[in-house]
Amino acid sequence: MYFTLCTNKDLYEWDKTGDFGSIYGELFINIDGFIFPDEGWIDIVSSVLIMWVENIASLLQSNSDNEEREFCFMDGPYYFKVIGIKDETIKITLYDHYKQVNQEPYEVSFYNFLTEVSKVIVGINMDERLKEVKNAKELKNKYTRLKKIAKEKGYKL
């Protein structure tokens, strides 16, 4: 199965002045044609990705084959659980209002998942319009740490 993280950075809006200085915009996932939470879902992109990067780093650093992490969306009770299986494959279970959506977990390549999240973050990091947004700076710092951890585990980002 294939995992895609969908966004459109051309439609991002941001706030440089708030406590967090966040980026808002479209952010949803597509697993082999299944869209979650919804096509065109609008969320706090920077905050969501900061949490996801922390969870991915935690999965990479875990010594357990079946480490589990929750990947939440900010607006609404939508999230997915990822269970790592020996750094190669992950199982993804989707939740809508705390109710499981898919009967069987989706199995996707961990590298596919990692690179899809990375592509979105790199796009944000390279966007000159966003370089002064506070959460974009925090995301960049956390992503630098993630790249180091990933490299130590043999993943090239």
Secondary structure, DSSP 8 states (H G I E B T S, - for coil): --EEEEE-GGG-EE-SSSSS--EEEEEEEEETTEEES-TT-EEEHHHHHHHHHHHHHHHHH---TT-EEEEE-SSSSEEEEEEEETTTEEEEEEEETTEE--SS-EEEEHHHHHHHHHHHHHHHHH-GGGTT-HHHHHHHHHHHHHHHHHHHTT---
